[in-house]
Amino acid sequence: MQSTYSFDDLSGKSVFITGGGAGIGEFITRGFLEQGANVTFVQRTDASAFCDELERETGRRPTFIACDVADPDSLLGAISMARKTYGPIEVLVNNAANDSRHELRDLTADEWDHSLNVNLRPHFLTSQAVEKDMRTAGSGSIINFSSISYLLGNSGYPAYVAAKAAITGLTRALARELGPYNIRVNALLPGWVMTKRQRELWVTENALSEHLKKQCLNEALLPEHIVAPTLFLASNASQMITSQAVIVDGGCVVTG
């Protein structure tokens, strides 16, 4: 369904999204397309059918590049391809993540490294790769997806939680460094979003009921709820917002 919100300045923007064909990412890709943006997204699994669907429904087709974000050469190559297709990157959305469960006693050093190479390193590498584009243009927006998992102190996936905490620190460091060039860097922290993966693996009636008790709003968080905040941070509507951790979780955690 077509969104009812409008961020007209995003029309024609070159947008690069990691993990843009599944989960929250597929809704973000659709959201930018609906605003008239030129979208390139990457993920490991084939998303050709998803692109066909978007083209039928929106009249616009994103550019999909198969890519493992844990492979620096593949990731940077995808950014280079996006630049050749749509010009310099103006909006970067670091969304890709893997929240597979793991325990302290079982996690090997290699598994720890792989988790950070998926959940943290791409945020740095992509920001490094697009910084020159944005600096030359005199503006840009980088949106790094973190999670409220580290604010809650969740157990069951320590490497993932550590990465999500580090993303907030990285965001604030980059915002300070890139601010003089009018490049804004913000972190977006979703709560427990009811994606297909979450519903298949971890959502039970009891678990969801207990989580909703922690929220101020007694409504399950859906992927659609994350789209407008992402577009807002990408657009000029948030032109004086940078170095912030923006939480979208129905009022589960509080900062300040």
Stockholm file with secondary structure:
# STOCKHOLM 1.0

chainA/1-256         MQSTYSFDDLSGKSVFITGGGAGIGEFITRGFLEQGANVTFVQRTDASAFCDELERETGRRPTFIACDVADPDSLLGAISMARKTYGPIEVLVNNAANDSRHELRDLTADEWDHSLNVNLRPHFLTSQAVEKDMRTAGSGSIINFSSISYLLGNSGYPAYVAAKAAITGLTRALARELGPYNIRVNALLPGWVMTKRQRELWVTENALSEHLKKQCLNEALLPEHIVAPTLFLASNASQMITSQAVIVDGGCVVTG
#=GR chainA/1-256 SS CCCSCCCGGGTTCEEEEETTTSHHHHHHHHHHHHTTCEEEEEESSCCHHHHHHHHHHHSCCCEEEECCTTCHHHHHHHHHHHHHHHCSCCEEEECCCCCCCCCTTTCCHHHHHHHHHHHTHHHHHHHHHHHHHHHHHTCEEEEEECCTHHHHTCCSCHHHHHHHHHHHHHHHHHHHHHGGGTEEEEEEEECSBCCHHHHHHTCCHHHHHHHHTTSSSCSCBCTHHHHHHHHHHHSGGGTTCCSCEEEESSSSSCCC
#=GC SS_cons         CCCSCCCGGGTTCEEEEETTTSHHHHHHHHHHHHTTCEEEEEESSCCHHHHHHHHHHHSCCCEEEECCTTCHHHHHHHHHHHHHHHCSCCEEEECCCCCCCCCTTTCCHHHHHHHHHHHTHHHHHHHHHHHHHHHHHTCEEEEEECCTHHHHTCCSCHHHHHHHHHHHHHHHHHHHHHGGGTEEEEEEEECSBCCHHHHHHTCCHHHHHHHHTTSSSCSCBCTHHHHHHHHHHHSGGGTTCCSCEEEESSSSSCCC
//
